[in-house]
Amino acid sequence: MTENQNNWFALEITVNAQAAEAVEFALNELDAPGTEINNLGARQNETLCVIGYFNEKQDDKTVQKQLDEALRIYGFSQDEIKQIEWRKVENTDWLAEWKKHWKPTETAKFIIAPTWEKVENTDKIIIRIEPSMAFGTGTHETTKLCLRAIEENYENGESFFDVGTGTGILAIAAAKLKSEVLSLESKVKRNSTSDFRLQTPNFRLKTQDFISACDTDEDSIKIAIENAKFNGIDKINFYVGSISENTPKFDFVCANVTADIIIPMLPLLIEKTNKKLVLSGILVEQENLVAEKLRELRISNFKVQTDGEWVSVLVVNSKW
């Protein structure tokens, strides 16, 4: 996909304002290189137009399926969507315009900046990201909640596992916080220019000081590896796949996915966590569902943080 191609396709979705974020999430899941939201009304109960840009028109059934799934995850019905239509966009370098509006995001210890953005002198740790989607750029609340948890709770020398790494930002943040990262041979092997296969990670370690990250999406792993390179990091063990029974235990585990994935995965996440577990991608109204599952697993020692419509849950292992 090139940024200077002449013709693009805009998928315009008119939706009730409260469900706009769910629609944008769906567009990101469809790998739209860029999205935008236009206000059609000033009040919360009015409509918005959420637009996703594509280099080719997507299959309508695939689009509808992704929208339905996103609305379900966010707790909305299909009635929230009022209109869906495609529009051809000619001779518009919309991606360059989108880049102009994405500025560095700051947290207590990090500055998340696009690769093209100049950052003035700072004492903070700079993480460079070349995004392909809105999630994982450091601007979304779920990512910021995870970064906050890492800043406040991650200790040098702890092993780290990022489940659903996306653009790799959380694993990169952990690596940059370390004074020294154990050299670890990556088992994600390129069999061709576009073929990544899941290999069993090499966990033969002298210490527990290592970082690993996984994602079920091959393209995400490719992006994460490139982002790590942008940041001068080559010792994160990225691989295509997910947490499993064969995964070893880690000191610090971060799962920034969605509540419907987290809840059935919780027993395994807890089993593979030595010290601290961070759960994110949870809507405020889903907090009780996650809390109930934790209590069902006899875990009561957890802390909830909120940012807008989202919450993160920090579970600390004091023998659970």
MARMARFI-190497 format. One record per residue (C-alpha): residue in three letters; x, y, z; residue number from 1. Coordinates in Angstrom, 1 decimal, always signed. Last residue first. Layout:
BEGIN
R   rest        x        y        z    nr
R    ALA        X        Y        Z   NUM
...
***
This chain:
BEGIN
R   rest        x        y        z    nr
R    TRP     -3.2    -14.5    +45.1   320
R    LYS     +0.0    -15.9    +46.8   319
R    SER     +0.8    -12.2    +47.1   318
R    ASN     +0.3    -12.0    +43.4   317
R    VAL     -0.8     -8.6    +42.4   316
R    VAL     -3.7     -8.1    +40.0   315
R    LEU     -3.8     -4.8    +38.2   314
R    VAL     -7.1     -4.1    +36.4   313
R    SER     -7.5     -1.5    +33.7   312
R    VAL    -10.6     +0.5    +33.0   311
R    TRP    -12.1     +2.2    +29.9   310
R    GLU    -14.8     +4.7    +29.2   309
R    GLY    -12.7     +7.7    +30.2   308
R    ASP     -9.5     +6.5    +31.9   307
R    THR    -10.1     +4.3    +34.9   306
R    GLN     -7.8     +2.4    +37.3   305
R    VAL     -8.8     -0.8    +39.1   304
R    LYS     -6.7     -2.6    +41.8   303
R    PHE     -6.6     -6.2    +42.6   302
R    ASN     -6.2     -8.4    +45.7   301
R    SER     -9.5    -10.4    +45.7   300
R    ILE     -8.5    -13.5    +43.8   299
R    ARG    -10.4    -16.7    +44.6   298
R    LEU    -10.8    -17.8    +41.0   297
R    GLU    -14.5    -16.9    +41.3   296
R    ARG    -13.3    -13.6    +42.7   295
R    LEU    -11.4    -13.0    +39.5   294
R    LYS    -14.4    -13.9    +37.4   293
R    GLU    -16.6    -11.6    +39.3   292
R    ALA    -14.1     -8.7    +38.9   291
R    VAL    -14.0     -9.3    +35.1   290
R    LEU    -17.7     -9.2    +34.8   289
R    ASN    -17.9     -6.2    +37.2   288
R    GLU    -15.5     -4.2    +35.0   287
R    GLN    -17.6     -4.7    +31.9   286
R    GLU    -19.6     -1.5    +32.2   285
R    VAL    -16.3     +0.5    +32.5   284
R    LEU    -15.1     -1.1    +29.2   283
R    ILE    -12.1     -3.5    +29.5   282
R    GLY     -9.3     -3.3    +27.0   281
R    SER     -6.9     -3.8    +29.9   280
R    LEU     -5.7     -6.5    +32.2   279
R    VAL     -2.3     -6.1    +34.0   278
R    LEU     -0.9     -9.1    +35.9   277
R    LYS     +1.9     -8.9    +38.5   276
R    LYS     +4.1    -11.4    +40.4   275
R    ASN     +4.6    -14.8    +39.0   274
R    THR     +2.0    -14.8    +36.2   273
R    LYS     +1.5    -17.9    +34.0   272
R    GLU     -1.2    -19.5    +36.1   271
R    ILE     -3.0    -16.2    +36.4   270
R    LEU     -3.1    -15.7    +32.6   269
R    LEU     -4.3    -19.3    +32.2   268
R    PRO     -7.2    -18.9    +34.6   267
R    LEU     -8.0    -15.5    +33.1   266
R    MET     -8.3    -16.6    +29.4   265
R    PRO    -12.1    -17.1    +29.5   264
R    ILE    -12.5    -13.5    +30.9   263
R    ILE     -9.7    -11.8    +28.9   262
R    ILE    -11.1    -12.5    +25.4   261
R    ASP    -14.6    -11.2    +26.1   260
R    ALA    -13.0     -8.3    +28.1   259
R    THR    -10.9     -7.1    +25.2   258
R    VAL     -7.2     -7.2    +24.5   257
R    ASN     -4.5     -5.5    +26.5   256
R    ALA     -3.0     -8.5    +28.4   255
R    CYS     +0.1     -7.6    +30.4   254
R    VAL     +2.2    -10.1    +32.3   253
R    PHE     +4.9     -9.2    +34.8   252
R    ASP     +7.0    -11.9    +36.5   251
R    PHE     +6.6    -14.4    +33.7   250
R    LYS     +5.8    -18.1    +33.9   249
R    PRO     +6.5    -20.4    +30.9   248
R    THR     +4.1    -20.7    +27.9   247
R    ASN     +3.4    -24.3    +27.0   246
R    GLU     -0.1    -24.2    +28.5   245
R    SER     -0.8    -21.4    +26.1   244
R    ILE     -0.5    -17.6    +25.6   243
R    SER     -1.0    -16.5    +22.0   242
R    GLY     +0.3    -16.9    +18.5   241
R    VAL     +2.8    -15.2    +16.2   240
R    TYR     +6.1    -14.5    +18.0   239
R    PHE     +8.1    -11.6    +19.3   238
R    ASN    +11.0    -12.3    +21.6   237
R    ILE    +12.3     -8.9    +22.4   236
R    LYS    +16.1     -8.6    +22.0   235
R    ASP    +16.4     -6.3    +18.9   234
R    ILE    +15.7     -2.9    +20.4   233
R    GLY    +17.1     +0.2    +18.7   232
R    ASN    +13.8     +2.1    +18.9   231
R    PHE    +13.0     +1.9    +15.1   230
R    LYS    +14.0     -1.7    +15.3   229
R    ALA    +11.3     -2.4    +18.0   228
R    ASN     +8.8     -0.7    +15.7   227
R    GLU     +9.8     -3.0    +12.8   226
R    ILE     +9.3     -6.0    +15.0   225
R    ALA     +5.9     -4.7    +16.2   224
R    ILE     +4.8     -4.1    +12.6   223
R    LYS     +5.7     -7.7    +11.5   222
R    ILE     +4.0     -9.0    +14.7   221
R    SER     +0.9     -7.0    +13.9   220
R    ASP     +0.9     -8.4    +10.3   219
R    GLU     +0.9    -11.9    +11.6   218
R    ASP     -2.2    -11.5    +13.8   217
R    THR     -2.4    -13.9    +16.7   216
R    ASP     -0.1    -11.6    +18.8   215
R    CYS     +2.8    -12.4    +21.0   214
R    ALA     +5.4    -10.6    +23.2   213
R    SER     +8.4    -11.7    +25.1   212
R    ILE    +10.8     -9.9    +27.4   211
R    PHE    +13.7    -11.3    +29.4   210
R    ASP    +15.4    -10.9    +32.8   209
R    GLN    +14.5    -14.3    +34.4   208
R    THR    +18.2    -15.3    +34.6   207
R    LYS    +20.5    -17.6    +32.7   206
R    LEU    +17.8    -18.4    +30.2   205
R    ARG    +16.8    -21.2    +27.9   204
R    PHE    +13.3    -19.8    +26.9   203
R    ASN    +13.6    -20.3    +23.2   202
R    PRO    +10.1    -19.6    +21.8   201
R    THR     +8.3    -22.4    +20.1   200
R    GLN     +7.9    -21.2    +16.5   199
R    LEU     +4.9    -19.4    +15.0   198
R    ARG     +5.3    -18.8    +11.4   197
R    PHE     +5.8    -15.5     +9.5   196
R    ASP     +5.5    -15.4     +5.8   195
R    SER     +5.6    -12.1     +3.9   194
R    THR     +9.1    -11.7     +2.5   193
R    SER     +9.6    -15.5     +2.8   192
R    ASN    +10.3    -17.9     +5.6   191
R    ARG    +10.8    -15.1     +8.0   190
R    LYS    +11.4    -16.7    +11.4   189
R    VAL     +9.8    -15.7    +14.7   188
R    LYS    +12.0    -17.6    +17.1   187
R    SER    +13.8    -14.6    +18.4   186
R    GLU    +17.1    -15.5    +20.1   185
R    LEU    +17.3    -13.8    +23.5   184
R    SER    +20.0    -11.5    +24.8   183
R    LEU    +19.0    -10.5    +28.2   182
R    VAL    +17.9     -6.9    +28.5   181
R    GLU    +20.0     -4.4    +30.5   180
R    SER    +19.0     -1.2    +32.2   179
R    LYS    +15.4     -2.1    +31.6   178
R    LEU    +12.8     +0.7    +31.1   177
R    LYS    +13.4     +0.6    +27.4   176
R    ALA    +12.5     -3.1    +27.2   175
R    ALA     +9.3     -2.5    +29.2   174
R    ALA     +8.3     +0.3    +26.9   173
R    ILE     +9.1     -1.8    +23.8   172
R    ALA     +6.9     -4.6    +25.2   171
R    LEU     +4.1     -2.2    +25.7   170
R    ILE     +4.4     -0.5    +22.2   169
R    GLY     +4.6     -3.7    +20.2   168
R    THR     +2.3     -2.4    +17.5   167
R    GLY     -0.3     -5.1    +18.4   166
R    THR     +1.1     -6.9    +21.5   165
R    GLY     -1.9     -9.2    +22.1   164
R    VAL     -0.3    -10.8    +25.2   163
R    ASP     +2.8     -8.9    +26.4   162
R    PHE     +5.1    -10.9    +28.6   161
R    PHE     +7.7     -9.4    +30.9   160
R    SER    +10.6    -10.9    +33.0   159
R    GLU    +11.5     -8.7    +36.0   158
R    GLY    +15.0     -7.4    +36.3   157
R    ASN    +14.0     -3.8    +36.4   156
R    GLU    +10.7     -3.4    +38.2   155
R    TYR     +7.3     -2.8    +36.6   154
R    ASN     +4.7     -1.4    +39.0   153
R    GLU     +4.2     +2.4    +38.5   152
R    GLU     +5.5     +2.9    +35.0   151
R    ILE     +4.1     -0.5    +33.7   150
R    ALA     +0.7     +0.3    +35.2   149
R    ARG     +0.7     +3.7    +33.6   148
R    LEU     +1.7     +2.2    +30.2   147
R    CYS     -1.2     -0.2    +30.5   146
R    LEU     -3.6     +2.6    +31.2   145
R    LYS     -2.2     +4.6    +28.3   144
R    THR     -2.7     +1.7    +25.9   143
R    THR     -6.4     +1.2    +26.9   142
R    GLU     -7.0     +5.0    +26.8   141
R    HIS     -5.9     +5.2    +23.1   140
R    THR     -3.1     +7.7    +22.3   139
R    GLY     -0.2     +5.3    +22.7   138
R    THR     -0.1     +4.4    +19.1   137
R    GLY     -1.3     +0.9    +19.9   136
R    PHE     -4.9     +1.2    +18.7   135
R    ALA     -5.2     +3.9    +15.9   134
R    MET     -3.9     +1.5    +13.2   133
R    SER     -0.9     +1.1    +11.0   132
R    PRO     +1.4     +2.9    +13.3   131
R    GLU     +5.1     +3.7    +12.9   130
R    ILE     +6.0     +4.1    +16.6   129
R    ARG     +9.0     +5.8    +18.3   128
R    ILE     +9.3     +5.5    +22.0   127
R    ILE    +11.1     +8.3    +23.8   126
R    ILE    +12.0     +7.8    +27.5   125
R    LYS    +11.5    +11.1    +29.4   124
R    ASP    +14.3    +13.5    +30.2   123
R    THR    +13.4    +15.7    +27.3   122
R    ASN    +15.0    +17.7    +24.5   121
R    GLU    +12.5    +18.4    +21.8   120
R    VAL    +10.8    +15.6    +19.9   119
R    LYS    +10.7    +15.8    +16.1   118
R    GLU     +7.8    +13.8    +14.5   117
R    TRP     +8.4    +11.4    +11.6   116
R    THR     +8.7     +8.2    +13.6   115
R    PRO     +5.5     +8.9    +15.4   114
R    ALA     +6.0     +9.8    +19.1   113
R    ILE     +5.2     +8.1    +22.4   112
R    ILE     +6.8    +10.1    +25.2   111
R    PHE     +7.3     +8.0    +28.3   110
R    LYS     +7.9     +8.4    +32.0   109
R    ALA     +4.8    +10.1    +33.4   108
R    THR     +2.8     +9.8    +30.1   107
R    GLU     +3.2    +11.9    +27.0   106
R    THR     +1.6    +11.5    +23.6   105
R    PRO     +3.4    +12.9    +20.6   104
R    LYS     +1.3    +14.4    +17.8   103
R    TRP     -1.0    +12.8    +15.3   102
R    HIS     -2.6    +15.6    +13.4   101
R    LYS     -0.1    +16.0    +10.6   100
R    LYS     +0.0    +12.2    +10.1    99
R    TRP     -3.7    +12.3     +9.1    98
R    GLU     -3.0    +15.0     +6.5    97
R    ALA     -0.2    +12.8     +5.0    96
R    LEU     -2.6     +9.9     +5.0    95
R    TRP     -5.3    +12.0     +3.2    94
R    ASP     -3.1    +12.6     +0.2    93
R    THR     -6.3    +13.2     -1.9    92
R    ASN     -6.2    +12.7     -5.6    91
R    GLU     -9.6    +11.0     -5.7    90
R    VAL    -11.7     +9.7     -2.8    89
R    LYS    -14.4     +7.2     -3.8    88
R    ARG    -17.3     +7.0     -1.3    87
R    TRP    -18.8     +3.9     +0.3    86
R    GLU    -22.0     +4.0     +2.4    85
R    ILE    -23.3     +2.8     +5.7    84
R    GLN    -26.3     +4.5     +7.5    83
R    LYS    -28.0     +4.6    +10.9    82
R    ILE    -25.8     +2.4    +13.0    81
R    GLU    -26.8     +2.3    +16.7    80
R    ASP    -29.6     -0.2    +15.8    79
R    GLN    -27.0     -2.9    +15.4    78
R    SER    -27.0     -3.3    +19.2    77
R    PHE    -24.4     -2.0    +21.7    76
R    GLY    -22.4     -3.6    +24.5    75
R    TYR    -18.9     -2.7    +23.3    74
R    ILE    -18.0     -6.2    +22.4    73
R    ARG    -21.3     -6.7    +20.6    72
R    LEU    -20.9     -3.5    +18.7    71
R    ALA    -17.4     -4.6    +17.6    70
R    GLU    -18.7     -8.0    +16.5    69
R    ASP    -21.6     -6.6    +14.5    68
R    LEU    -19.3     -4.1    +12.8    67
R    GLN    -16.8     -6.8    +11.9    66
R    LYS    -19.6     -9.0    +10.4    65
R    GLN    -21.0     -6.0     +8.5    64
R    VAL    -17.6     -5.2     +7.0    63
R    THR    -17.0     -8.8     +6.0    62
R    LYS    -20.4     -8.9     +4.4    61
R    ASP    -19.7     -5.7     +2.5    60
R    ASP    -16.4     -6.9     +1.0    59
R    GLN    -13.9     -4.1     +1.2    58
R    LYS    -13.3     -1.5     -1.4    57
R    GLU     -9.6     -0.9     -2.1    56
R    ASN     -6.9     +1.4     -0.8    55
R    PHE     -9.0     +1.9     +2.3    54
R    TYR    -10.0     +4.9     +4.5    53
R    GLY    -12.4     +4.5     +7.4    52
R    ILE    -14.9     +7.2     +8.3    51
R    VAL    -17.0     +7.6    +11.4    50
R    CYS    -19.9    +10.1    +10.9    49
R    LEU    -21.4    +11.1    +14.2    48
R    THR    -25.0    +11.2    +15.4    47
R    GLU    -26.7    +12.9    +18.4    46
R    ASN    -27.2    +11.7    +21.9    45
R    GLN    -23.9    +13.2    +23.2    44
R    ARG    -24.8    +16.7    +22.0    43
R    ALA    -23.1    +18.8    +19.4    42
R    GLY    -24.3    +17.0    +16.3    41
R    LEU    -22.8    +15.8    +13.0    40
R    ASN    -19.3    +15.6    +14.4    39
R    ASN    -16.8    +14.0    +12.0    38
R    ILE    -14.7    +11.0    +13.2    37
R    GLU    -11.6    +10.0    +11.4    36
R    THR     -9.9     +6.7    +10.4    35
R    GLY     -6.6     +5.7     +8.7    34
R    PRO     -4.8     +2.7     +7.4    33
R    ALA     -8.1     +0.7     +7.6    32
R    ASP     -7.0     -2.7     +8.8    31
R    LEU    -10.5     -4.2     +9.1    30
R    GLU     -9.9     -4.4    +12.8    29
R    ASN     -9.2     -0.6    +12.7    28
R    LEU    -12.6     -0.1    +11.1    27
R    ALA    -14.2     -2.2    +13.8    26
R    PHE    -12.6     -0.1    +16.5    25
R    GLU    -13.8     +3.0    +14.8    24
R    VAL    -17.3     +1.6    +14.9    23
R    ALA    -17.0     +0.8    +18.6    22
R    GLU    -15.7     +4.3    +19.3    21
R    ALA    -18.7     +5.8    +17.5    20
R    ALA    -21.2     +3.9    +19.7    19
R    GLN    -22.2     +6.7    +22.0    18
R    ALA    -22.4     +9.2    +19.1    17
R    ASN    -25.2     +7.3    +17.3    16
R    VAL    -23.8     +6.2    +14.0    15
R    THR    -23.3     +7.3    +10.4    14
R    ILE    -20.7     +5.1     +8.8    13
R    GLU    -18.6     +6.4     +5.9    12
R    LEU    -16.3     +3.9     +4.2    11
R    ALA    -13.9     +6.0     +2.2    10
R    PHE    -12.2     +4.4     -0.8     9
R    TRP     -8.9     +5.7     -2.1     8
R    ASN     -7.6     +6.8     -5.5     7
R    ASN     -4.4     +8.6     -6.4     6
R    GLN     -1.8     +6.5     -4.7     5
R    ASN     +0.6     +8.6     -2.7     4
R    GLU     +0.7     +6.7     +0.6     3
R    THR     +1.4     +3.4     -0.9     2
R    MET     +0.0     +0.0     +0.0     1
***
